[in-house]
Amino acid sequence: MSASTHTKASPAHPQLSAWIERYRAQQQAAIGSIPTDAVARVTERLRVALSEDQQIFVFGNGGSAANASHFATDLGKGSSDKIGKRFRVISLNDNVSWMTALGNDYAYEDIYLRQLQNYARPGDVVLVMSVSGSSPNLVKAVAWAKEQGLYTAALIGGKRGKLAGIADEAIVIDSEHYGRAEDAQMAICHMLCYAFMEMPELAK
């Protein structure tokens, strides 16, 4: 095909550039709202889990589930490779057959709780991600985990929701926008993982 046959791109909508600029500014504000001390405390708790060979469970719904899978990959491979020790981390939203069996035979709000009942032991770590902070399946799992003596942390959006009052550590992102809050979740996840990749002395 000759160059002369290519169709030229249409001019951008006159309001599109301004919208992108606003979105970018609002995303930067969401990232800027991440509380440094809270992220540091969760990082320290992951360090303890590593040193004491405790299990780390991570899960969420929708985009937050994708972030949970990404986090498990980064911590389980990237961080573990760098420090020469292995984090015992698993994403509970990755086994579709188990999740659908639990949702079908019990209730959708039990899909994470009942997996924890198989795996969890006192002292283990639960990390959940939720923009609303009130997803029933997350709230039920975190409440059970706390009762069983697990450490619980939640990455939540500006609505805070029920998880803010349940989790041992609630990291609040000051945005109710799903895209921006989920992007900020992933930024936090990368901080948690890259802290060990770029400061491997944390694991000593």
Sequence and secondary structure as in RCSB ss.txt:
>XXXX:A:sequence
MSASTHTKASPAHPQLSAWIERYRAQQQAAIGSIPTDAVARVTERLRVALSEDQQIFVFGNGGSAANASHFATDL
GKGSSDKIGKRFRVISLNDNVSWMTALGNDYAYEDIYLRQLQNYARPGDVVLVMSVSGSSPNLVKAVAWAKEQGL
YTAALIGGKRGKLAGIADEAIVIDSEHYGRAEDAQMAICHMLCYAFMEMPELAK
>XXXX:A:secstr
  GGGS       TTHHHHHHHHHHHHHHHHHTS HHHHHHHHHHHHHHHHTT EEEEEESTHHHHHHHHHHHII
IIIIHHHHTS  EEEETTS HHHHHHHHHHT GGGTTHHHHHHH  TT EEEEEESSS  HHHHHHHHHHHHTT 
EEEEEE TT TGGGGTSSEEEE S   HHHHHHHHHHHHHHHHHHHHH GGGG 
